[in-house]
């Protein structure tokens, strides 16, 4: 199998990173998408993957940087001649989100207009995602893959459930955290995983800055905490991702982030600090994600 990191950034529009999105491709060619932030579909095309061939989408939680690419993905797949309905799995609220997008929602006029074309009109199922709202446990399986999920700790559950996942396929285990603070559920999802893909949104100093300023959530996993978690789980390799723009030199991002990040400390050098802090507790193979990074297992 191969894993393609389509988007490795966080909430801000970043010139160097698209938002969270990971594509798992099995040796038989079946594609499974985990999160669908801004830019996910364009990145698929850049990676020579037809979005119409991606049949399953798993949403970790309903923050916009993990879901706002979904309508573009579905509509683009329709235009790329998808056959059958895309399968969408996500937390409570996913069904309402999807229902407000397509034939009865935000893109009603676009769909009505494009449906005047014979090819589009003959393929309505492509814009009718089949939604499953998930609970902890086994959330999907077919002859090739099993996907398990459990609640992780990012924002209050009454506002939005947040899930991490464990994928078992082709004799390998891949775990993906979504967004979370360190938690026991994620340790268990990543137990003995061949690859743990885990958020590492801010360096230590940036998390502390957000905690003191009380601006935005700091319910993320720091590099030092990530190293500890990966070691406790026995993860055989680790890929840190979902970087919160701390490495950016963009003046626009620095102005936007001024209220909640120590902008004078931002820059590419922070990636070395992140790696060093992870290495305090984790000695296995380590990757710091970038867009379109490919990992073969």
N, C-alpha and C positions, 0 to 999 in steps of 0.2 A: 504494500500500500504506500501511498504518498500523502503527505499533509502539505497543503499550500496555505501559508499565512497571507490571506488576501488583504486584511487590514489589521494594523498593530497599534493604532493610536487610540485616543480617548475622545472626549466630548467636543473639543474645539475643532473647527475646520483647519486642518494642518496641511501645509503645502508638501510635506514629506511623508505623511502617513494617512491612509484611509482609516475609517473607524473599524471597530472589532468585527472580524469575520474570518472563519477558518473553514477550509474545504478539505474533507477527507475523501480520497479516491481509492477504491479497492482495485485489486489487480484485474478484476473482471470489468472494470470501467464504471461501476456504479459510484455516484457522487452523493455525499451527505454534507450539508452545510450547517455549521454551528455559528449562530449569530449572523446578522445581516445588516451591518452598519453602512453608512454612506460610502459609496465607491465599490461595494462588493461585486456588483455585476460587471462593472468596467474592468475590475481586476481579473475576473474570470476570463474575460475575452483576451486580456493581455497575456494570461497564462494558457491560452489556446484551449479554453474550455467553453463549450456552448452552454449558456445558462439554461436552455431548454432541456438539457440532459441532466440537470440537477433536480432530483425528485423529492428530496427530504430536507426540511429546514427545522432546526432545533434552536429555539430562542431561550437564552439563559434567564433573561429578565427584560422588563419593558422600559428601561432607560433608552432614550432616543438614539444614543450612539451604538446601540446593539440591534435596533429594529428599523431605523428610518429608511434603510435600503430595501426593505421588503416590497413595498409597492412597485418600485422600479424593477426589481428582480422579477416579480410576477408578470408585470406588463411587458417587459422586455422578452421574457420567455414566451409569452403569447405571440409577439411579433416574430420571434425566432422559431415559431411553429412547434411549440410544445404539444405533445399529445398526452392527454390525461391531466388530472388535477394535481397540483403540487400538494404535498403533505406537510403541514405546519404543526409543530409541537411547541408548547410554551406554557407559562404559568397562568394562573387564573387571570382573566382579563384579555387573554390573547384572542379569544373568539370575538369579543366586542371590538377590539382593535381592527381585526380583519374585516368584520362586517361593515365598518365605517369607511372602508377604502374603495371597494370595487363597485359592482353593479348598483348598489344602493347607497354609495358613499361618495367620497371625495373625487373619485375618477369616473363617476357615472357618465358625464358628458363625453369624456375621451373614449370610453368604451362604446358608448352609443354611436359615436362618429366612426370609429374604426370597424364596428360591426356591420357597416354598410358594405364593406368589402367581403366578397364571397368567402375567401379563405379564412378571414377572421370570424365571420358569422358561423361558419361550419365547425368552429373549434371553441365553443363557449366554456368547456370544462377547464381550459387552461387558466382562466381568470376566476375560478371558483375553488380557492384553496380549501382542502379538507383539514379542519382544525381539531386538534386534540389538546385539551388542557390537562396537564400532567400533575401527578402527585409523586412523592418519593417512592422509589422502587424501580422495577423494570418498566420503562416507558415505551420501548419499541424493540421489536425483533423481527428478523426475516431469516432466510436460509443462510445469510452471510454475516449478519451483524446483530449484536445486542447492545442496547443503550440503556444505562441506568442513570437515575438522577436522585439528588438529595438536596434539601434546603441548605443554602450557605448563608453567611451573615454579611449582608451589605447594607440594606435599608430595612426599616421595620416591616415585618411580614404583612401587617394589616394594610400597608400602603402598596407593597408589591412583593410577591414571592420571588426569590432569587435562587437559581439552581446551579449547581455544578453537575458535571456528567462524567460517567465512566463508559468507555466504548470498548467492546471486546469483538475483535474481528481478525480473521486470518492468523489466529494464534497469538495475537498481540493485544496489548491493553494501552489505550490512550485515555488520559484524564484531562478535562478542561474545566477550569474553575469558574468561568464567568467572572463577575466582580464579587469580591469577598474580603473580609478580614480573615485572619487565620482561624480555622475552626476544625473541630474533630471530624465533621462530616466530610470535609475535603481531604483530610488525611486518609480516611477510609476509602473514598472514591479513588484515590491515587495509590492505594496499597499495591506495591510491587509493579507499578505501571512501567511499561517499556518507555513511555514518554508522558511527562506531565507538562501540559501547557497551562501556565498559571499567570494571572495578572500580577503586575508589579508596577502599579500606577505611579507611585512617587518614591523618590529616595527618602532616607530617614529624615533628613533636615526639612524636606518639603512637607512630610506628614506632620512633623512637630510644628511647623509654621501654621499649617491649617488648623491643627488642634488648638493652638494658642489664639489664633484670630477668630475661631469659631465661624468660619465662612465655608459653607459646603460640607460635604461628608468627608470624613477621614477614615471611613470604614473600608480600608483597602489593606493590602498585604505589603509590608515594607520588604526591601531586599534581604535584610537580616532574618526577618520572620519567614520569608520564603525559603531560604536555605535550611532553616530548622524544619519547616514543614516537609520539604522534599526528602530530607534525611529520615525523618520519622516515618514517612510513608514507604521508604525503601524504593523511591522512584529511580529507575535505571538511567534516565536522562531527563533533563529539565530544559524547558524553553520559557523564558520570561517574556511577557508581552503586555499589551494594553498600557503603553507608556503615556503618561499624562503631560506631554509637551515639555517636560523639563529639559530635554535635549535640544529644543528649538532655538534658533537665532532669529526667527521671524519677528520683525518689529510689531506687526499686527497682533500676533499671539501674545507678545510681551505686554502690549497695552491692554489686551483683553484679560490677561491673567494677573494683572497688577494687584487686584483686590484679594487674591487668594493664593498666590505663589510668590516666593522670594525671587523676583525676576532677575535680580543682579547675579544670582547664582546659576541661572539657566545656561545651557550650552552643551555641546557634544561631550565635553569632559565628564559630564555626569554619568555617562554610560560606564566609564571605567570605575567610578565610585560604586555604582550599582553592582557590577560584577564582583568587585572586591568584597562588598558586604555579603552577597550571596555565598561567596567562597569561604566566609568565616565558618560556615557550618555544612556546606555541601561540596563534596569532592568529585561527584560524577560529571559526565559530559554536560556542558552548559552552553546554551545558545541564547543570545539576546535578539529577539525577533525584529525583522524588518519586513516591509511589505514585499510580497511575492517570494519570501523565503520558502524553499522546498525542503521537506524532511522526508527521507525514505526509510521505511521500516521493513 
